[in-house]
């Protein structure tokens, strides 16, 4: 998926791999942290601003035009994230293209647990309707503007 670069070049992803593994395995809870690493040393100062307001994701509209993504749907996972999924968590990958925004982004964003994010994705997938997509699209600008749960 296309994104603006927000990290320094040639970073080792070990810090993120370890964090994701702990998050998925429930070793990090919503009360301890968030879905994303806070104060990640790999992110540039400009990158922090881009990420806070989700500007780093603007190029993903090209992915939508190419048909690789939709406007609304579950966020695309990283390959090593999926390697840690439990069986029920893999269901979030079924049935719909990944989206730029989704129920998770407008409900809790990064301030929820991993399991809660998966549950919100599954709720979206099982209750999908055009009306739900419209509601999510209408709620997205406010969620981005408030930057709640963005890091």
N, C-alpha and C positions, 0 to 999 in steps of 0.2 A: 504494500500500500504506500502510496506517495505521501510524503510529509516534508515540511521544511526541516532542515537540520537544526537541532536544538542542543546537541551535545558536542563536546570536543572530539576531534578526530582520534582514531586509533584507541578507543576505550576498550577495556576488558569488560565483558558482560557478567563476570562472576558475581559481582555484588547484586546484580538484578536477578540472576538465576537463583541464588541462595534466598533472596527475599521472596521471590515468587513461590519457591518450594515451601518455605515456612508459611506463607500466606495461605496457599491452597491446603496445606496439611493442618491448618487451624492453630499453628504455633504463634501467629500474630492475629490478634482480634481487633475488631473495630474500635474497642476502647483503648487499645495500645497504640494503634497507628491507623494508617489508611491503606487503600489499595495500591497506591504508588509510594515510592520512597520519597520521604520528605527531605529536602536539602541534599539531593543527590549531587555528589561532587562532580559528576560527569557532565552536568548541564551548564551551559554558558549563561552569563547574566542576561543576554538577549533571549536565549532559549527559555529562561524562566518566565519572562514576560509573554513570549509566544505561547507557552504551554498554559499559563494561567488563564488566558482568554481563548484557548483552543485555536489560536491562529496558525499553529504548526500543522494543523490538519486541513487547512484550506485546499491544498493540492489534491486532497482525496475526492474533490468534485470531478477531477479528471477520471479517477477510478469509476465514479458513478456513470459518467458519460461513456466510458469504455464497456460498462456492463459488469465490471468486476465487483462492484459494491452497490448498495442501495442507499438512499438517503437515511432510511430508518431500518434498524436491525441490530442484532447483537454485535458488539465490537469484535474485530478480528483478533484472534489470539496469536501469541508467539508460539512457534513449534515446541520449544522446551516447556512452555506452560502446559500445553496439551499432554505432554508426556507424564505430567503429575496429576492429571484429572482422574477422579474416581468415575466409575461407570455412569452414574446419573448425571455427572457434570458434563459428560460428552454430548448429552442431549441438546445442549445449547448450540451445538454446531450443525444441527439438522434442520433442514427445511427452508432456510432463508439465507440470502446473501448477507455478508456482514454489512453493517451500516455505519454511517458517519455519526449518527446520533441514535439514541434508543431510550427505552424505559429506564434503564439504569442511569444513564447520563442526566436525565431530567428529574429523577427521584432522589438518588443518593450520591451519584458520581463517585468520587474516590473516598468518600467518608463512610462507605459500607464495607462489610466483610466480603470476602470472595464468595462464600456460599450465598450471601444475600444478592450479590450481583448475578450469580447463576440463576437463582430463583426468579429474579426480575426478568432475565432473558427468557426463561421458560414460560413465565406468565405472559410475556409479550407474544411468544411463538404460539402458545395454545389459544390465546385470545385475540389473535391478529384480526384486524379489520382496517379498512381504509380510514374509518373515523379515528381509530386509535393512532394510526400514523399521522393524521392531521393534528390530533391533540399533542402528540409528542413533538412534531415540527413547530407548533405554536409555542410550546413550553421551552424549546431549546434556546432561543435568544436570551430569555431571562436567566436560564441556568448558566449560560456562558457569561453574561454580563455580571451576575452575582459572583461568579468564580468560586462558588462554594465547593470545596473538595478538590479544587484544582491545584496541582503542584508542578 
